[in-house]
Amino acid sequence: MAPYGRHRALDASGHVANCRP
């Protein structure tokens, strides 16, 4: 997992939850 600077919001699965509003 890379340190996302834009959206560090991860869902329960551990994926970036920035694809859906």
C-alpha positions as CSV (number, residue, x, y, z in Angstrom):
1,M,0.0,0.0,0.0
2,A,1.5,3.3,-1.1
3,P,1.0,6.4,1.1
4,Y,-1.7,8.2,-0.9
5,G,-1.5,11.9,-0.4
6,R,-4.7,12.7,-2.3
7,H,-7.1,10.4,-0.6
8,R,-5.9,8.1,2.3
9,A,-9.5,7.0,2.8
10,L,-9.5,3.2,2.7
11,D,-12.6,1.1,2.8
12,A,-13.0,-2.1,4.8
13,S,-11.4,-4.0,2.0
14,G,-8.3,-1.8,2.1
15,H,-8.9,-0.2,-1.3
16,V,-8.9,3.5,-2.0
17,A,-12.5,4.6,-1.7
18,N,-12.0,7.7,-3.9
19,C,-13.5,6.2,-7.0
20,R,-17.1,6.8,-5.8
21,P,-18.4,9.9,-4.1
